[in-house]
Amino acid sequence: MAATELHVELDRSDAAPRAVRGLAGSIVAAALALPGVIAAVVPATAMAEQAPEQGVVALKYLNYRESQPGLKRIAVDAPSLYLLAPIGAHWSLEGSAVHDDVSGASPRYYADVSGASVMHDKRNAGDLKVTRYFERSALGLAASVSNEHDYRSRALSVDARFSSADNNTSWNTGLGFTNDRIDPVNRKVNEKRRTTDLLLGVTQAWSAQDLVQANLTLGFGRGYFSDPYKMYDERPRKRNTGALLLRWNHRGENWPGTLRSSYRLYQDSFGVRAHTTEAAWVQPLGSAFTLTPLLRYHTQRAASFYYDPSSAINPVTGLPFYPDQEVSTRYNTNDQRLSAFGALTWGARLDWKISPRWSADLKFERYEQRSGWRLGGDGSPGIAPFTANWLQVGLSSTF
């Protein structure tokens, strides 16, 4: 589902709506949930491995809308629940559940189905994780499920974290397995896909004001990667991925705010190479509120089997026709997510500490993608601009 995949890709900066983001089975998701990143201040040391002293329950509601010029596309409403419960002095149980209600029109351009086609889908997903804490380490085991009417996913993962004696350094490792079943309602395919993910990471308290982190994630996928809803879409049955994520949090000595910054390099065997950089500023407003504006830029080159549209223009739509299908290649796609483009995301989050136990948050982000915004090369021609808006509200409590 395009909207879900895009949402998963773009919502990585928010650790709280873990259920909304998707599956705990994704080691990549675990890598992106940097401990302490969402804190208003940079912790004095790297995260010590110790069981939580309090439980947390959080409710979130996400409203997502995407559009192209003159066309409203996918809309998603997604309530979610997150729970963290300590069990004795050395264990914790963590879980989340989400329900996505997806509706709208398919992409008007570069899809078989015209923009006038209306679809509706629902997704139910959940995950559960148990963690055992030792003196300077922690070991976690997680499982997750996700069901749509044409897609089913099951995942298992294990992760381990180790801290140095002074708690200034922590190392993270993880291994995950995902098994997907793709069986669209049009019965064109009945396929499977298996993915293995590996995570290696280190977090270092560089100084009293600086926290840095480096994570390397590798993915090895086998099975069906094509889009069954597109007429001309045949992709390799193997996809290997690699991503390097660097993060730096800096708290000023003479001001109350904190700078959060990151850079991510991604490359896969499809030929996609992407660079993403982000900066956010965490600014306390009195003792009860915190405002966090952010700006993110993404640029990528196209997959090696992505084909640009024909130079001929459709007199009715004013857009180029599909690629020349006489091009004879084993693999081909016209999926705009695999094209060359640049994208900007801007937004802000407001956190409100209502009482010692209760807090609320409100977040808005806007994403805009254009071919001409690619850095370091030309973008793919003939792709209509794409925009998306996220609005999320949340309420959480400790116990």
Disulfide bonds with the S-S distance in Angstrom:
none
